[in-house]
């Protein structure tokens, strides 16, 4: 009975297939919609870090097509062995395979019989042939198109298109993209075992995901290797050797750094410049430093998790993988980190949040937050530029300031105390709000707003006394970039993300140069303020930074904490970097009673920079403290920290320090009187 049944089955199959061309002929559409044509597959635009490593891809589908001639022979052979072992014998439809599948289905063993050509037809033209449709009509249309494709293209062309077309999960298409993301190398460099692992995936990319199910993939990989040996593509010894190899995938999806927010900025900037990077095929070279980016990401995750683990923490906590789809904002503690090269403005690191899969909102670029006391260096810079000396005495005392709306503004500090007479330097070091407000009123908030804008801050600074202590919201990236003014002795630079963009022919279609803004401050005044900011790190609110960085690395910076401990900031600079950290909730909410810039943001900054210098130790020797030597026109003298007066022989050592003055604002005794040279008579040569 069984032989006669098999013969009848083959007759039915042949009859069914013989009507397929006529059925297709009745339904053909326009020539450009023919389902048998091989059309160019969508490509990705590749985004590279400053060291040439890959950090991201942009496009409708993440794919980089490659020629089959560049691949090791065993890679396409692995796919043929497991997906369509009669690929080189059939005409696009495997009649023998269909007969076997029908027989198995009748006897309860479900399996398909689609050839590689049929799969390509369906995957390449999903709007014409819907492979989720299980009807006989769809199958006949697919078979007809597959046969027609084989008439117009060689087996090599079809196999190449197939290898570049198929999905490997995670939005990655084609063997080149899969090789890069799963194994961290090009498809041309895949080993036999790795090639077989990729060939194991088309049956079910989600089911056979090497990142999630390595044991399952390894077992199916070994099945593929056995099939290759049985079909004569490799020897049994080669198969056994490859089976013994562990399945090792690359971390970070094959990227040298986790930088999705940075890649989003690059995509937007290139698109606004008229480069259609979403269409794919471009190569984008950027300023990102993978070492610094990874250090920033790790430090932010560690310190925000540590904050959530503190006793009494009552807010929702971050839970990886909790959400099935990303949202704009989250209810757990968030953060952002930006690091720039101060001389060029090159953005070396940008972290827009804790988890891009959870929230793609970029808190560095799209967020608007109150900077708190991290805005104060701009106020103090305006004061020093206005000839106020850093040893000038101000009174930290209660203020009552009538406002135009009839209310009274009473600035105070989080400790609820007033410290009395303080030097300007000490007031910045201790971040006293009352002194900053006094300076804002004395200088005029319009003058301070003007300086902030010259330094690169684009948002409006409201003309209220509270703006002197950071009440006006700013874009975090703008604020961090403004600190390049202090690094460059008065000249800010704009952030730069993209070096150049090349098209598919490697022709440069976009090039971005360094863009320095006009000088915002006098060099001498800038130097004095920067030195005052060094005290913030050495003995002030940001002293926690020194837990991570040795004294040999000069650091200047400023913490910031807004009302009710809602925003925590630290922005700091070394001779090599300007970087800023913000921590808070997307919906402004008090973090905790003890939260502050020095306890939350500064440790993130310290950890990040320490890891960067540990990985790049040569930078410390090549750019040392000499770069921060005072410029001409800066006068120095020993001052009593308590009184603000010049130090004497009786000044205790712990109160003596070196103060810097813009020439003309120094104490009279430090001024050189050229006429004194003639007091003892004429000069004789």
VEXKESE-850676 format. One record per residue (C-alpha): residue in three letters; y, z, x. Coordinates in steps of 0.1 Angstrom, whole numbers, padded with zeros to 4 digits, always signed. Each point is the difference from the previous one (the first is absolute). Layout:
N
AlaYZX
...
This chain:
685
Unk+0000+0000+0000
Unk+0025+0009+0027
Unk+0000-0034+0019
Unk+0006-0019-0033
Unk+0027+0025-0009
Unk+0017-0006+0033
Unk-0001-0037-0004
Unk+0015+0002-0035
Unk+0027+0023+0014
Unk+0010-0025+0027
Unk+0002-0028-0026
Unk+0023+0021-0022
Unk+0022+0008+0030
Unk+0002-0036+0010
Unk+0009-0011-0035
Unk+0027+0026-0003
Unk+0015-0010+0033
Unk-0001-0037-0008
Unk+0025+0004-0028
Unk+0025+0020+0021
Unk+0020-0029+0014
Unk+0005-0015-0035
Unk+0011+0034-0014
Unk+0025+0003+0029
Unk+0012-0035-0004
Unk+0011+0007-0036
Unk+0021+0030+0011
Unk+0017-0011+0031
Unk+0037+0009+0004
Unk+0026-0014+0024
Unk-0010-0012+0034
Unk+0018+0030+0017
Unk-0021+0024-0021
Unk-0034-0014+0008
Unk-0024+0030+0006
Unk-0018-0018+0028
Unk+0030-0003+0023
Unk+0004+0023+0030
Unk+0036+0013-0002
Unk+0018+0020+0027
Unk-0006+0037-0006
Unk+0029+0024-0001
Unk+0008+0014+0034
Unk+0015+0033+0011
Unk+0031+0004+0022
Unk-0009+0022+0030
Unk+0022+0029+0010
Unk-0001+0011+0036
Unk+0012+0032+0018
Unk+0022-0002+0031
Unk-0032+0001+0022
Unk-0015-0030-0018
Unk-0026+0019-0021
Unk-0004-0006-0037
Unk+0016+0025-0024
Unk-0001-0018-0033
Unk-0003-0032-0020
Unk+0021-0014-0028
Unk-0012-0025-0026
Unk-0016-0005-0034
Unk-0034+0002+0017
Unk-0006+0015+0034
Unk-0017-0029+0018
Unk+0002-0019+0033
Unk-0020-0032-0001
Unk-0019-0010+0031
Unk-0019-0031+0011
Unk-0038+0003-0002
Unk-0001-0014+0035
Unk+0016+0031+0014
Unk-0027+0023-0014
Unk-0032+0009+0017
Unk-0029-0020-0015
Unk-0018+0030-0013
Unk+0029+0010-0023
Unk-0002-0029-0025
Unk-0038+0000+0005
Unk-0001+0036-0012
Unk+0018-0009-0033
Unk-0023-0031-0005
Unk-0031+0021+0006
Unk+0008+0026-0026
Unk+0021-0019-0025
Unk-0015-0035-0001
Unk-0029-0007+0024
Unk-0005-0036-0013
Unk+0037-0007+0005
Unk-0007-0030+0023
Unk-0026-0015-0023
Unk+0016+0000-0035
Unk+0027-0021-0014
Unk+0021+0029-0012
Unk-0025+0013-0025
Unk-0033+0016+0011
Unk-0024-0012-0027
Unk-0029+0019+0016
Unk+0021+0032+0002
Unk+0010-0004-0037
Unk-0036-0005-0010
Unk-0010+0032+0019
Unk+0029+0019-0015
Unk-0009-0011-0036
Unk-0036+0010+0006
Unk+0009+0034+0014
Unk+0025+0006-0029
Unk-0027-0008-0025
Unk-0023+0025+0017
Unk+0027+0027+0001
Unk+0013-0005+0036
Unk+0037-0009-0004
Unk+0015-0020+0028
Unk+0025-0029+0004
Unk-0004-0034+0017
Unk+0035-0010+0007
Unk+0004-0020+0032
Unk+0027+0005+0025
Unk+0016-0031-0013
Unk-0001+0013-0036
Unk+0015+0033+0011
Unk+0028-0018+0018
Unk+0008-0021-0031
Unk+0003+0031-0021
Unk+0019+0021+0025
Unk+0024-0028+0009
Unk+0007-0011-0036
Unk-0003+0032-0021
Unk+0024-0014-0027
Unk-0023-0029-0006
Unk-0034+0016+0006
Unk-0002+0036-0010
Unk-0030+0015+0019
Unk+0000+0030-0023
Unk-0009-0023-0028
Unk-0038+0000-0003
Unk-0003-0029-0024
Unk-0021-0031+0006
Unk+0032-0021-0004
Unk+0017+0017+0029
Unk-0031-0003+0022
Unk-0003-0037-0008
Unk+0036-0006+0008
Unk-0003+0020+0033
Unk-0032-0020+0010
Unk+0017-0033-0007
Unk+0031+0010+0021
Unk-0023+0012+0028
Unk-0018-0033+0001
Unk+0033-0019+0000
Unk+0013+0021+0028
Unk-0030-0008+0021
Unk+0008-0037-0004
Unk+0035+0004+0013
Unk-0005+0026+0028
Unk-0024+0006+0028
Unk-0022+0031+0001
Unk+0021+0014+0029
Unk+0032-0004-0021
Unk-0015+0017-0029
Unk-0013+0029+0020
Unk+0033+0004+0018
Unk+0019+0002-0033
Unk-0025+0025-0013
Unk+0002+0023+0030
Unk+0038-0001-0003
Unk+0000+0005-0038
Unk-0023+0028-0009
Unk+0012+0036-0007
Unk-0011+0029+0021
Unk+0017+0027-0020
Unk+0032+0019+0004
Unk+0019-0032-0006
Unk-0013-0015+0032
Unk-0012-0036-0002
Unk-0019-0022+0025
Unk-0020+0009+0031
Unk+0030+0002+0023
Unk+0017+0026-0021
Unk-0032+0019-0006
Unk-0008+0000+0037
Unk+0034+0013+0009
Unk+0001+0027-0026
Unk-0036+0013+0002
Unk-0006-0005+0037
Unk+0034-0003+0016
Unk-0006-0034+0016
Unk+0002-0037-0008
Unk-0030-0017-0017
Unk-0005-0020+0032
Unk-0009+0033+0018
Unk-0024+0014-0025
Unk-0034+0011+0012
Unk-0032-0012-0017
Unk-0004+0034-0017
Unk+0037+0000-0012
Unk-0004-0036-0013
Unk-0031+0010-0020
Unk+0019+0031-0014
Unk+0027-0023-0014
Unk-0026-0023-0014
Unk-0014+0030-0019
Unk+0032+0004-0019
Unk+0005-0030-0024
Unk-0028+0012-0023
Unk+0023+0029-0009
Unk+0030+0009+0022
Unk+0006+0033-0018
Unk-0037+0008+0001
Unk-0004-0009+0037
Unk+0032+0013+0015
Unk-0005+0010+0036
Unk+0028+0026-0002
Unk-0015+0018-0029
Unk-0037-0007+0002
Unk-0010-0006+0036
Unk-0036+0009-0005
Unk-0004-0024-0029
Unk+0017-0028+0019
Unk-0021+0006+0031
Unk-0032-0003-0021
Unk+0011-0033-0016
Unk+0013-0012+0034
Unk-0036+0005+0013
Unk-0013-0021-0029
Unk+0024-0028+0009
Unk-0012+0002+0036
Unk-0036-0003-0011
Unk+0008-0030-0021
Unk+0017-0016+0029
Unk-0030+0005+0021
Unk-0024-0013-0027
Unk+0021-0031-0004
Unk+0001-0007+0038
Unk+0037+0007+0006
Unk-0007+0028+0024
Unk-0031+0013+0017
Unk-0019+0031-0012
Unk+0011+0018+0032
Unk+0036-0008-0007
Unk-0003+0013-0035
Unk-0016+0033+0011
Unk+0026+0005+0027
Unk+0028-0005-0025
Unk-0017+0023-0026
Unk+0001+0028+0026
Unk+0038-0002+0004
Unk+0021+0026-0019
Unk+0024-0012-0026
Unk+0034+0009+0014
Unk+0032-0008-0020
Unk+0035+0001+0013
Unk+0024+0027-0011
Unk+0032-0007-0020
Unk-0014-0032-0015
Unk+0004-0018+0034
Unk+0037+0008+0002
Unk+0014+0017+0031
Unk+0022+0023-0022
Unk+0002+0010-0036
Unk+0034-0015-0009
Unk+0000-0014-0036
Unk+0035+0012-0007
Unk+0013-0017+0032
Unk-0018-0032-0010
Unk+0016+0001-0034
Unk+0035+0001+0016
Unk-0010-0029+0022
Unk-0012-0020-0030
Unk+0033+0006-0019
Unk+0022-0008+0030
Unk-0018-0032+0008
Unk+0000-0011-0036
Unk+0038+0007-0004
Unk+0005-0021+0031
Unk-0016-0029-0018
Unk-0034+0001+0017
Unk-0028-0003-0026
Unk-0023+0024+0018
Unk-0018+0008-0033
Unk-0014-0036+0001
Unk-0017+0009+0033
Unk-0005-0016+0033
Unk+0029+0016+0019
Unk-0002+0023+0030
Unk+0025+0029-0001
Unk+0008+0019+0032
Unk+0015+0034-0005
Unk+0014+0030+0018
Unk-0027+0025-0011
Unk-0016+0022+0027
Unk-0036+0008-0011
Unk-0002+0031+0021
Unk+0032+0015-0015
Unk-0009-0012-0035
Unk-0034+0017+0001
Unk+0015+0032+0015
Unk+0026+0001-0028
Unk-0026-0005-0027
Unk-0023+0026+0014
Unk+0028+0026+0005
Unk+0013-0005-0035
Unk-0034+0004-0016
Unk-0008+0031+0021
Unk+0032+0019-0007
Unk+0002-0008-0037
Unk-0036+0011-0004
Unk+0008+0032+0019
Unk+0030+0007-0023
Unk-0023-0004-0031
Unk-0025+0025+0015
Unk+0026+0027+0003
Unk-0006+0032-0021
Unk+0019-0001-0033
Unk+0004-0038+0000
Unk+0001-0009-0037
Unk+0006-0038-0002
Unk-0026-0027-0005
Unk-0018-0009+0032
Unk-0008-0034+0015
Unk-0036-0010-0006
Unk-0011-0033+0017
Unk-0014-0026-0023
Unk+0009+0019-0032
Unk+0018-0030-0016
Unk-0017-0032-0008
Unk+0032-0020+0002
Unk+0033+0006+0018
Unk+0030+0015-0017
Unk+0037-0002+0010
Unk+0004+0038+0004
Unk-0023+0030+0003
Unk+0001+0037-0009
Unk-0011+0013+0033
Unk+0019+0007+0032
Unk+0012-0032+0017
Unk+0016-0011+0032
Unk+0014-0028+0021
Unk+0004-0007+0037
Unk+0021-0026+0018
Unk+0003-0006+0037
Unk+0022-0025+0018
Unk+0008-0012+0035
Unk+0036+0012+0004
Unk+0011-0029+0022
Unk-0013-0028-0022
Unk-0004+0015-0034
Unk-0037-0011+0000
Unk-0019+0019-0026
Unk-0030+0014+0019
Unk-0015+0019-0028
Unk+0005+0003-0038
Unk-0020+0021-0023
Unk+0011-0001-0036
Unk-0023+0026-0015
Unk-0034+0018+0004
Unk-0023-0026-0016
Unk+0009-0036-0007
Unk-0031-0004-0023
Unk+0015+0028-0021
Unk+0036-0010+0000
Unk+0016-0031+0015
Unk+0035+0013-0004
Unk+0018+0000+0034
Unk+0019+0032+0003
Unk+0016-0011+0032
Unk+0015-0032-0013
Unk+0001+0004-0038
Unk+0006+0037-0002
Unk+0034+0016-0005
Unk+0002+0037+0010
Unk+0025+0026+0009
Unk+0000+0004+0038
Unk+0012+0036+0000
Unk+0010+0013+0034
Unk-0014-0030+0018
Unk+0034-0016-0011
Unk+0020+0026+0019
Unk+0000-0017+0034
Unk+0021-0027-0015
Unk+0025+0026-0012
Unk+0000+0017+0035
Unk+0004-0034+0016
Unk+0031-0006-0020
Unk+0013+0033+0011
Unk-0006-0005+0037
Unk+0015-0035-0003
Unk+0031+0017-0016
Unk+0005+0020+0032
Unk-0016+0032-0013
Unk-0017+0016+0030
Unk-0037+0012-0003
Unk+0010+0035+0010
Unk+0026+0003-0027
Unk-0004+0030-0022
Unk-0007-0003-0037
Unk-0006+0028-0025
Unk-0033+0000-0019
Unk+0013+0019-0031
Unk+0001-0003-0038
Unk+0019-0030-0014
Unk+0012-0008-0035
Unk+0011-0036-0004
Unk+0016-0011-0033
Unk-0013-0034-0011
Unk+0018-0026-0021
Unk-0023+0007-0030
Unk+0011+0036-0001
Unk-0030+0015+0016
Unk-0001+0020+0032
Unk-0023-0011+0029
Unk-0014+0029+0021
Unk-0020-0012+0029
Unk-0026+0023+0014
Unk-0031+0000+0022
Unk-0036+0006-0010
Unk+0000+0035+0017
Unk+0030+0011-0022
Unk+0018+0013+0031
Unk+0033-0008+0017
Unk+0000+0003+0038
Unk+0037+0002+0007
Unk+0016-0017+0030
Unk-0021-0028+0015
Unk+0007-0028+0025
Unk-0004-0035-0014
Unk-0031-0004+0022
Unk-0016+0032-0013
Unk+0008-0009-0036
Unk-0019-0033+0003
Unk-0028+0017+0019
Unk-0004+0025-0028
Unk+0008-0026-0027
Unk+0026+0020-0018
Unk+0011-0017-0032
Unk+0034+0017-0003
Unk+0012-0013+0034
Unk-0011-0036-0009
Unk+0019+0002-0033
Unk+0031+0013+0018
Unk-0002-0030+0024
Unk-0004-0024-0030
Unk+0031+0014-0017
Unk+0020+0001+0032
Unk-0008-0036+0011
Unk-0002-0014-0035
Unk-0033-0012-0016
Unk+0013-0035-0002
Unk+0002-0001+0039
Unk-0035+0014+0002
Unk-0013-0025-0025
Unk+0017-0028+0020
Unk-0018+0012+0032
Unk-0033+0002-0018
Unk+0004-0036-0011
Unk+0010-0012+0035
Unk-0033+0017+0012
Unk-0020-0022-0024
Unk-0003+0021-0032
Unk+0005-0023-0029
Unk-0002+0024-0030
Unk+0031+0016-0014
Unk+0011+0034+0014
Unk+0017+0018-0029
Unk+0034+0015+0009
Unk-0010+0036-0008
Unk-0003+0029+0024
Unk-0037+0003-0006
Unk-0005-0035+0016
Unk+0008+0016+0033
Unk-0034+0019-0002
Unk-0019-0030-0013
Unk+0003+0000-0038
Unk+0005-0038-0002
Unk-0033-0019-0002
Unk-0009-0025+0028
Unk-0027-0024+0009
Unk-0023+0017+0025
Unk-0002-0031+0023
Unk+0038-0003+0000
Unk+0004+0037+0010
Unk-0025-0002+0028
Unk+0015-0033+0013
Unk+0035+0017+0000
Unk-0013+0024+0026
Unk-0003-0029+0024
Unk+0038+0005+0004
Unk-0007+0032+0018
Unk-0027-0016+0022
Unk+0023-0029+0010
Unk+0031+0020+0006
Unk+0019-0013-0031
Unk-0016-0034-0008
Unk-0025-0001-0029
Unk-0026-0027-0003
Unk-0015-0014-0032
Unk-0038+0005-0006
Unk-0020-0031+0010
Unk-0035-0006-0013
Unk-0007-0037+0008
Unk+0002-0017+0034
Unk-0010-0034-0012
Unk-0020-0020-0025
Unk-0021-0030+0009
Unk-0014-0026-0024
Unk-0035-0015+0000
Unk+0010-0023+0028
Unk+0012+0030+0021
Unk+0036-0011-0004
Unk+0026+0028-0002
Unk+0016-0001-0035
Unk+0017+0034+0002
Unk+0014+0021+0029
Unk+0018+0033-0003
Unk+0022+0012+0028
Unk+0012+0035+0008
Unk+0030+0008-0021
Unk+0023+0027+0013
Unk+0028+0011-0023
Unk+0036+0005+0012
Unk+0005+0032+0019
Unk+0003+0029-0024
Unk+0009+0028+0024
Unk+0016+0005+0033
Unk-0026+0004+0028
Unk+0013+0034+0011
Unk+0000+0015-0035
Unk-0034-0013-0007
Unk-0014+0015+0032
Unk+0015+0034-0009
Unk-0016+0000-0035
Unk-0033-0011+0014
Unk+0000+0029+0025
Unk+0008+0023-0029
Unk-0030-0013-0018
Unk-0022+0008+0030
Unk+0009+0036-0007
Unk-0014-0004-0035
Unk-0034-0007+0016
Unk+0002+0024+0029
Unk+0011+0031-0019
Unk+0008-0009-0036
Unk-0016-0011-0032
Unk-0022-0026+0016
Unk-0015+0022+0028
Unk-0035-0006-0014
Unk+0002-0035+0016
Unk-0005+0017+0034
Unk-0034+0012-0010
Unk-0011-0036+0004
Unk+0022-0015+0027
Unk+0007+0013+0035
Unk+0035+0008+0012
Unk-0002-0030+0023
Unk+0005-0023-0030
Unk+0036+0003-0012
Unk+0003+0002-0038
Unk+0031+0002-0023
Unk-0001+0002-0037
Unk+0008+0016-0033
Unk-0020+0016-0028
Unk+0009-0003-0036
Unk-0010+0021-0031
Unk+0016-0007-0034
Unk+0006+0024-0029
Unk-0029+0021-0011
Unk-0021-0014+0029
Unk-0005-0033-0018
Unk+0003-0024+0030
Unk-0011+0008+0036
Unk+0013-0022+0029
Unk+0001-0003+0037
Unk+0016-0029+0018
Unk-0003+0001+0038
Unk+0004-0022+0031
Unk-0013-0003+0035
Unk+0011-0025+0026
Unk-0027-0023-0015
Unk-0001+0007-0037
Unk+0021+0008-0031
Unk-0023+0013-0027
Unk+0004+0017-0033
Unk-0024+0019-0024
Unk+0005+0009-0036
Unk-0023+0022-0022
Unk+0004+0007-0037
Unk-0011-0010-0034
Unk+0007-0034-0016
Unk+0016+0019-0029
Unk+0023+0025+0018
Unk-0017+0034-0003
Unk+0003+0031+0022
Unk-0029-0001+0025
Unk-0003+0037+0006
Unk+0021+0030+0008
Unk-0005-0004+0037
Unk+0002-0038+0002
Unk+0026-0013+0025
Unk+0006-0029+0023
Unk-0009+0020+0030
Unk-0033+0012-0014
Unk-0012-0031-0018
Unk+0016-0032+0014
Unk+0006+0010+0036
Unk-0037+0007+0007
Unk-0009-0035-0013
Unk+0026-0014+0024
Unk-0012+0021+0029
Unk-0036-0009-0005
Unk+0007-0037-0003
Unk+0022-0003+0031
Unk-0023+0022+0021
Unk-0029-0023-0008
Unk+0021-0030+0008
Unk+0010+0013+0034
Unk-0036+0011+0007
Unk-0012-0035-0006
Unk+0029-0016+0019
Unk+0006+0025+0029
Unk+0018-0026+0021
Unk+0029+0000-0024
Unk+0010+0035+0010
Unk+0004-0009+0036
Unk+0017-0033-0006
Unk+0026+0014-0024
Unk+0008+0035+0010
Unk+0029+0024-0007
Unk+0023-0020+0024
Unk+0005-0024-0029
Unk+0018+0028-0018
Unk+0025+0007+0028
Unk+0036+0004-0013
Unk+0023-0031+0001
Unk+0033-0001+0017
Unk+0027+0020-0019
Unk-0023+0029-0008
Unk+0010+0033+0016
Unk-0024+0029+0004
Unk+0005+0037+0005
Unk-0019+0033-0004
Unk+0008+0017-0033
Unk-0008+0033-0015
Unk-0022-0008-0030
Unk+0013+0030-0020
Unk+0037-0003+0005
Unk+0004-0037+0006
Unk+0022+0008+0030
Unk-0007-0012+0036
Unk-0026+0022+0016
Unk+0010+0025+0027
Unk-0019+0020+0026
Unk-0005+0026-0026
Unk-0017-0023-0026
Unk-0037+0009-0004
Unk-0023-0028+0011
Unk-0016-0003-0035
Unk+0034-0008-0015
Unk+0011-0025+0027
Unk-0006-0037-0006
Unk+0015-0033+0009
Unk+0023-0015-0025
Unk+0012-0036-0002
Unk+0035-0011-0011
Unk+0016-0033-0007
Unk+0027-0003+0026
Unk+0032+0014-0013
Unk-0017+0026-0022
Unk-0013+0022+0029
Unk+0015+0034+0007
Unk+0032-0003+0021
Unk-0016+0016+0030
Unk-0025-0028+0003
Unk+0027-0027+0000
Unk+0008-0016+0034
Unk+0038+0000+0007
Unk+0007-0029+0024
Unk+0033+0015+0010
Unk-0016+0030+0014
Unk-0012-0021+0029
Unk+0036-0001+0013
Unk+0007+0037-0003
Unk-0007+0008+0036
Unk+0020-0029+0015
Unk-0002-0037+0005
Unk-0034-0018+0006
Unk-0002-0011+0037
Unk-0024-0029+0009
